[in-house]
Amino acid sequence: MESLATTRLSSKGQVEAEIIEAPALPAPVSADPDDDKFFACASAAGVAAIVSGDKDLLDHDGWRGVRVLRPRQFAVELLADASSVGARYQAPVGRRQLAVLA
């Protein structure tokens, strides 16, 4: 079981973190087995996005509804309008506005 931290931005722009213990996935997702822990954490936490520049992770953008965004793309989508932090990136129904930072 992997333990990873997830983070989210509150409506006031504060960063909040949570440690998630994620069971192993039933089947591999990424070509790099070390990357599957990020998908397991995203799945266990019900997050909307993984933020990473890792090519193997980026190749699986959209896996089970989880976006995989490059840091710059995440910043543009989430922080573009500083007066309403998080307004541009709405998590799908049933997902929290959290990101696994990989």
C-alpha positions as CSV (number, residue, x, y, z in Angstrom):
1,M,0.0,0.0,0.0
2,E,1.4,3.4,-1.0
3,S,1.0,6.6,1.0
4,L,1.1,9.8,-0.9
5,A,0.1,13.4,-0.2
6,T,-2.6,15.1,-2.1
7,T,-3.1,18.9,-2.1
8,R,-5.9,21.2,-2.9
9,L,-6.4,25.0,-3.0
10,S,-9.1,26.4,-0.9
11,S,-11.4,29.2,-2.1
12,K,-9.1,31.6,-0.1
13,G,-6.1,30.4,-2.0
14,Q,-4.7,28.3,0.9
15,V,-3.0,25.0,0.2
16,E,-4.3,22.1,2.1
17,A,-2.8,18.6,2.2
18,E,-4.0,15.1,3.0
19,I,-2.1,11.8,3.2
20,I,-3.8,9.1,1.2
21,E,-3.0,5.4,1.7
22,A,-3.7,3.8,-1.7
23,P,-4.0,0.1,-2.4
24,A,-2.2,-1.3,-5.4
25,L,-4.1,-1.1,-8.7
26,P,-5.6,-4.4,-10.0
27,A,-3.8,-3.9,-13.3
28,P,-0.8,-1.8,-14.5
29,V,-1.7,1.6,-16.0
30,S,1.6,3.2,-17.0
31,A,4.6,1.8,-18.9
32,D,6.6,2.8,-15.9
33,P,5.5,0.6,-12.9
34,D,6.8,3.2,-10.5
35,D,4.2,5.7,-11.8
36,D,1.2,3.5,-11.0
37,K,1.3,4.7,-7.3
38,F,0.2,8.1,-8.5
39,F,-2.8,6.7,-10.3
40,A,-3.6,4.5,-7.3
41,C,-3.5,7.6,-5.0
42,A,-5.6,9.6,-7.5
43,S,-8.2,6.8,-7.6
44,A,-8.3,6.3,-3.8
45,A,-8.5,10.0,-3.1
46,G,-11.1,10.7,-5.9
47,V,-8.9,13.6,-7.2
48,A,-9.5,15.5,-10.4
49,A,-5.9,15.9,-11.5
50,I,-2.3,14.7,-11.3
51,V,0.2,17.4,-11.8
52,S,3.4,16.2,-13.4
53,G,5.8,16.6,-16.3
54,D,6.4,12.8,-16.5
55,K,5.8,11.6,-20.0
56,D,4.5,8.2,-18.9
57,L,1.9,9.9,-16.6
58,L,1.0,12.5,-19.3
59,D,0.3,9.6,-21.8
60,H,-2.6,8.5,-19.5
61,D,-4.4,11.8,-19.2
62,G,-8.1,11.0,-18.7
63,W,-7.6,7.6,-17.1
64,R,-10.8,7.0,-15.1
65,G,-11.6,10.7,-15.4
66,V,-8.3,11.9,-13.9
67,R,-6.6,14.7,-15.8
68,V,-2.8,14.6,-16.0
69,L,-1.5,18.2,-16.4
70,R,1.9,19.7,-16.8
71,P,2.7,22.2,-14.0
72,R,2.3,25.2,-16.3
73,Q,-1.0,23.9,-17.7
74,F,-2.2,23.3,-14.1
75,A,-1.2,26.8,-13.1
76,V,-2.9,28.4,-16.2
77,E,-6.1,26.4,-15.7
78,L,-6.3,26.8,-12.0
79,L,-4.7,30.1,-11.2
80,A,-5.3,32.2,-14.3
81,D,-7.9,34.3,-12.5
82,A,-6.3,35.2,-9.2
83,S,-9.6,36.8,-7.9
84,S,-11.3,33.4,-8.1
85,V,-8.8,30.7,-7.4
86,G,-10.0,27.4,-8.7
87,A,-12.9,28.8,-10.7
88,R,-11.4,27.7,-14.0
89,Y,-10.8,24.1,-13.0
90,Q,-14.0,22.4,-11.8
91,A,-13.7,18.9,-10.7
92,P,-16.0,16.4,-12.3
93,V,-19.0,15.3,-10.2
94,G,-17.9,13.0,-7.4
95,R,-14.3,14.2,-7.5
96,R,-12.6,16.6,-5.2
97,Q,-10.5,19.5,-6.4
98,L,-7.3,17.9,-5.4
99,A,-4.2,17.2,-7.3
100,V,-1.6,14.5,-6.8
101,L,1.7,16.2,-7.4
102,A,4.1,13.8,-9.1
